[in-house]
Amino acid sequence: MDSSIRKLIKNYKKKDSGGFNDFLIYCYNCLDQKKGSKRKINKYNIVRQNLINYLILNQKEITLELSK
């Protein structure tokens, strides 16, 4: 698992102890859209979508980390 995902899990555990779906929402909101050009906003949307896809594909592993 990527170290940045581990950091997200660690920060999430400090703030909230919900399940996987709550963690997805937390990650989605971590990449809040910054004001700026359309190109920058599109970049954040792509990164956000890639993150969510990665999390969904690795749901079992992340759920295990969340339950520790």
N, C-alpha and C positions, 0 to 999 in steps of 0.2 A: 504494500500500500504506500502511496506517495506521502512524503513527509508533510506536504501542505495539507493533505486530507487529515493527517494525524493532528495537526495544529488546529484545524477546524473542529475536530471532535473534542480536543482538550478544552478549547474555548467554549464550545457548546455545553459541555458537562458543567462548567462553572456557572453558566447562566440558567440552564434549563436541563431537566432530566427526562424529557419526553421520549417518544419512540422515534422510529426511522422517519416517519412522515413529518414529524416536527423538525427533525434534523434537516430534511430536504428544504423545508420552508426557511429555516435558519440560513442555510447555505445560499439559497436563492436571494435572500435579502442582504447577505454579506456583500454581494456584488451589485450594490445599488447603482443605478444609472447616474453617471456624472453628467453635469451640464456641459455641453460643448458641441462640437461639430457632429454631423450625422455619421461621419466615418468613425468617430470615437464611440458613439452610442452603438453603432452596429458591431463594433469590436467587442464591447461589453456583452451584447446580446449573444454573440457567438461563443464567447468564453463561458458565459452563464449556462447556455444550452449544453455545451460540452461537459461542464461540471456535473450538471444534473444527469446527463446520460451515463457518465462514468459512475456516479453514485448508484444509479438504478442497476447497472450491470454488476456492481459489486455489493449488492444489498446485504447478502449473508455475512460477508466479512465485516462490513461496517456495523451491522446490527450486533455482531459479537463484540466489537470494540466498544460500542455504546453501552452494552450490558456489563462491562467490566467495572 
